[in-house]
């Protein structure tokens, strides 16, 4: 069932969430504190501790609805939006996406299991991965999940597992040979990539599919990268896929679905200027209609799989500030530096140390105070590179205040670790003044739950 929100009950502006620095319900309340989803962030930290992921339900639903409804309005054929759960996969978020009529893109057996436990059916799921295990392939076949095949090797494995009574429903992941301007670790469509079937392999792949009727190839998939602002790459992608689609039809493949991936960027800092969700959807829908129309091919069912642009802007992470350390000016550091510490860091947000990712932050206790002091926010892990925010401006920080880092919904919890044996943070879903735990904070006992101690090592 597709839910709808009565926007008349919301104070949030009806803007594209991926263009907003913070959740759409963010405001300063009567206490002078930051409020999200009707909940005082300072009070949330007092109640649930920190670090704390805070997810705004309204912002996430709004993003889902923008993708779903714009695609239905702009595209003349059938369509389906899939949430790329690798951005943040947990029971509550999978269930919410399903409630909004989205399917789920999963990238492992663990993500698939979580989605199923959240109430999804096999037909809701699309399994990705460049190195799926045999167990994952069997699991997908058993539940009726669509597989996004990444290589001829995978097709050979599937041919041995699938049967006429239990065929493999699959899309071919194509490497389109399109490069985009983003971090090299999140580009996926260039020729030199671990992902996808190269166009030079297609004759061999088509021949193999023709010889194995238990492999039911119903469509094509391609993904060119992540955190993308330039829409031209998606127009180019459709042109490539339309040509390959015609080749597949000529080989007798029952092609029906075209999955153009996701990749729309979000606003992490003031200078970021991503296209809106509707603009992205309209660009893709128009490109497919024009490209397939010119080629004289019936329109496919159009699928897309946003992740970051759905969940990223909807969440923030709250930390408690600790002490400060001043570094005096020198020839190497003409202006000196002030470090402020927080009670988290690279274990709850590894993106800065991995991708040099940038974020915007503010103080929940004084969100409207003028930021005048340059500081570097240092995490508490035993790594010199554990610097969450480098050389940003904040109001003069005070130990015990709550620092909020914006747009942390994507790839923060999902990439979190127990480095230095830190327990993973809790997460709360906030909506209309109510806060509900969706992830419990790990305990020290949780950290050793899987440990085994041979008796001979006991003192």
N, C-alpha and C positions, 0 to 999 in steps of 0.2 A: 504494500500500500504506500502510495506517495503522500507524504505529509505536506502541509502548507503552513506558513507562519502568517499570522495577522500582523502585518507591518504597522498597522495603526496603533498597536500596543508597544511599539518599539520607539525609542528615542534616537536610534542609530540612523544616520543618513543612508540612503539607498545607493551606495557607491560600490564599485568593484573592489572586493576585499583585498585583492593582490596589489592594489595601488595605495593601500592604506598602511602607514607605518605600524599601527597597532590594531587590536580588535575593534570592531565597529561600535561596540557598546562602551568603549573607554570614555571616562569623564572624570572630572574632579568633583568629589562629593562635598557635603556640608562640613565634613571634618577637615577638608583640605587635602584629603588623601586620594590616591588613584583608585577608581572603582571600575571593575570589569564585570559585565553580566549582572549588574546590580549588587556586586559583592565588593566590600572594602578589601583591597589587597593587603594592607597592613594587618588587618584582622585575620585574613586567610593564613598568613604566615604564623601569626600567634596561635591559630587553631591547629594547623596541619604541619608546621615546621618548614624548614627550608634546607636545601634548594627545593623549590616547588614549581612544577609545571601547572599553569592555569590555562584551561581551554575554554574559550567562549563559544557556547553552543550556537548562538544566533549567527555569529560570523561564519562558522563552518556550514551551517544550513544555507545561508545566503549564497555562499560560493557554489555549493552543490546545485542550488536552484538556478543560478545564473548559467552554469554549464548546461544543465538539463533542458531548461526552457528555451534558451537561445538556440541550441542545436535543433530542437523540435520546430522552432519558428523559421529558421534560416535554411534548413535542409529539406529538400523535397522527398527524399527517401526515408527509410527507416533509420533509426539512430539509437545509440546507447552510450552513456558515459560510464566509465569504469574508474573507481578510485584506486590509484596506485598505492597500495597499502604499505609498501616499503618505506614511505615517508613517515608513517607512524601507524603501526599495526597493534591494536589491542581490541578487546571484546567490545567496549563501548563505542569506539570510533567506527569499527566495522558495522555494528548494528545501526548506528546513526546514518551512515552512508546508504545502507540497504533501505532504511526507512524513507530516504529521499529518492528512492527509485534507481540508485546507482548499482552497477555490478562492481566486482572487486578483482583487481589485478594483484596476483600474489606471486612472490618470487622464490618460494621455498615450501617444503612440506610443513614447516612450522607456521608460516603465514597462512597456508591453506587450512591447516587444522584450526587455527584461531578463528578464521573466517567462518568455518563450518560450525564451530561452537557458538559463534555469535548469531547463528540463524540462517546463514546463506545456504543455498542449494548448489548442486554441481553446476547447473546452467548459469549461475551468477558469476562463476569463477573462470579466470584465464591465468594459466600458470606459465610464468616466464623463467628464464635462467639459461645460461650458456653451458652449464655442466650439471644438468639434472641427474640425480641418482636413479638407479633402477627402482628403489623403493618409492621415490617421489613420482615416477612415471606410473607405477602400479596404483598408487593412491589416487592419482588424477583419473586414471581409467575407471577405477572402482566407483568414484563419486560422480563421474560424468562431466568432469571439468574439461574445458577447451585448453589444449596445449599449444603454446607458441613455440614451435620447433625452431631451434637455433642452428642446427647443423645437419649434415648428411649422417653423421655418426648417430645423432639422436633419432633420426628417422629409422635407421637400421635397428636400433634398440627397440623402438616402438613397433616395428614390423614383427619382431619376435614376441612381443607381449600382447599385441592387439589380436582380436579374432573377429570373424564376421558377426558373431553374436555380441561382441564388445569392441566395436571399432574405435579407433582413436580419432576424435574430432580435433582438428588442428588448423592453425594458421602458420604460414611460413614467415619467419622474421627475416626480412631482407636488409642487407647492408646497402644503403642507397648511395654511398660515396659522396655524402654531403657534409662539409665541414662548417661549423658554426663558431662564432666568437664567444667562447665561454671558457672556463677553466678546463685544462686538458683532461682532468680526472672525471669530468662530467659531460664530455663529448662522447657520443656513442654512434654517430652515423658516418664518420669518416671511414675511408677505405681501410686504413690501418687500425682496426678495432677488434677486440675479442668477441664482439657481438655480431650475430647475424650471418646469413648466407650471402656470400659474394655473388655479384651478378655473373661472374665467369663460371660459377658452379651450377647455375640454374638449369642448363640442358640436362646435366646428370641427375639433378634433383627431380625434375619433371619426369624423366624416364623412370626413376625409381618409384615415384608415386604411382605412375601408370601400371607398374608391375605388382603393386601391393594394394588391392582394393580395401583392405582392412584399415588403411590410412586414408581418412576422409578429409582432404584439404579443402576447407570452406572459405579460405581468405588469405590475405596478406597483411603483414604488420611491419612497421618500421618506426624507429625512434631516433631522433637526431641529436638529442642532448637535453640539458637541463639548465634552468635559470637563463632562458633565452628571451631577449627583448626584440630582436629583429624578426619580423614575420616572413621575410622573403624565403628563408630556408624551408618553411612549411609549404609555400607555393611550389618551390623546386621539388620538394619531396613528392607531392601529388603527381607532378609530371612524370617522374621516374616510375612511380607505382602504377600509373595508368598503362604505361608501356609494358611492364611486366605482367600486369593483369591480362592484357590481350594475349600475351604469349601463353599464359596459363590456360586461358579459355581455349586457345587453339590446340592445346595438348589434352583437352577434355576434362580439366579440373572443374569441379562444381563450385566455383568461387562465388561467394555471397557477401562476405564481410571485409571491409577495409578498415584497419586500425592504424591511425596516423600518429599514435603515441601521445605524448604530452610535452612538457618542457617549458611552458609559459613561466616567466620569471615573476618575482615578487619584489616589493620595495623593502629593502633592508636598511638603507640609509637615505637621507633626504635627497641626495642627488640621483638616486635610482628612478627611472621613468619607464616602467614596463607598460605594454599595451594592456587594456582592460580585458577581462574574461570575454565579454561579448565581442570585442574587436578580434580576438584570437579565433573564437568560434566562427564568426562571420567570414574571416579570411579563409579558414580551412574549408568551410562548407561551400563557399563560392569557388574555390580552387578545384574541389572535387567535381562539382557540377559542371564547371567549364571544361576541365580536363577530360572527364569521361564523356561529356557531350560531344566535344570535338573529335574524340576517338570513336564515336558511335557505339559506345558501350552502355548498357543499362546501368543505372545508378546502383552502387552497392549499399548495403547497410553500413552506415558510417559510425565507427567507434573511435573514441579518444580516451586517454587514460591520464588525466591530471593527478598530480600528487601534491607537490610543493604549493601550487597556487590555490589548492583547497584548504590544506591544513596549516601551512606555514604562518599566515597572518593571524590565524585564529587563536594562537597560543603565545604566552609569554613565560619567562622563567624568573622567579623571584628568589633573590639571595639576601642573606643578612651580611651587612658590612662589618669587617673587622678593623684591624689597625692600619696605619699608614707608615710609609717609609719614604723619606726624601733623599734624592740623589743630588748633590750640589752640582752647579754648572761647571763645565770643564771645556777644554778644547774639543774633545770628542762629543760632548753633550752640552752645547752652548746654553741651553735653557734649563738644564737639569731635568729631573723627572720625579714625579710623585706616584708611588705605587699605593693602591688601596687593595686590601684583600677581601675575598668573599669566601663563603663556606661551601663552595663548589668549584667547578671549572671543567677541565677537559673530560672528566668522567661523565658529566651530564650534557656537555656540548663539545664534542671533538672537532667541530667544523673549523674553528679558527686555527688550530694547530695542524689540521689536515689540508684545508683548502685556502688558508689565509682569509677566511670569511670575515666580513665586517657586519657589525650590528649597531643598532641605536639603543641607548639606555636612558633611564630617568630614575629619580628617587620617588618611590611610592608615597613616602611621607610628605613630600613637597613637589608634586609633579609640575607645578607652574613656576617654581623658583628659577631664577635666571641662571643658566649654566655659565659659570665664569672661570672655573678652575680646571686646567688640563690635568688629567690623571690617566694612569694605566691600571686597568683592573686585572689583578693577578689572582689566578686560581690557587688552590691550596695543595696541588699535587706536586710530586717530587720531580718536576721537569721545568727547566728554564723557559721552555716554549709555552708553558701553560699560562698564557696571557689572553684573557677573554676579549678584552677591548683595549686597544693600544692608542694612547694619546687622544682621548676624547674629552669633551667638556662636560662637567657636571657642576651643580651647585656644591658649595663646600661640603664634602661628605662627613658624616658623623657616625662613629661606630654604633652599631645596633640598628641603624636605619635599614630600610629595605630597598635594595637595588633591583630594578626590573629591566630585563633585557627583552626587547620586542622581537616579534616574528621568529619565535623559536619552535614552532609546531612541527616543522619538517626536519627530519634527520637528526634531531637532538635526542629524544628518548630512544628512537630506533637504533641509533649508533652508540648509545650509552654503554659504559663498561663498569667493571668493578676494579679499575686500576687503582693501585695502592689499597686495595680491599675497601673501597668506598661502597657503602650500600647505595643502590639506585634510588633516585628521588621518587617522591609521591607525585600523583597528578590528580587534579580536581576539575570537574566539569561545572562551569558556572552558567546560570540561566535564571533570569528574573528574580535575583536576590537569593537563590538557593545554590549551595555548593555541595557536590557529591563526589566522593572519592571514586576514581575509576582505576587508579593504580595505587596500591598500598606501598608505603615506604619500606624498603628492605631493612632487615635487622642484621646485627652481627651474626646471629644464629643462621640466617639465610645464607650468609657467605660461606659457611662450612657445611651446608646441607649435603653437598655432593662430595665432600672430602672423605677419603678413606685413610685410616692410619693403621698400617700394619703393626701387629702386636709386638714384633721384635724391635720396633722403633720406640716403644714406650720406655720412659725412664723408670 
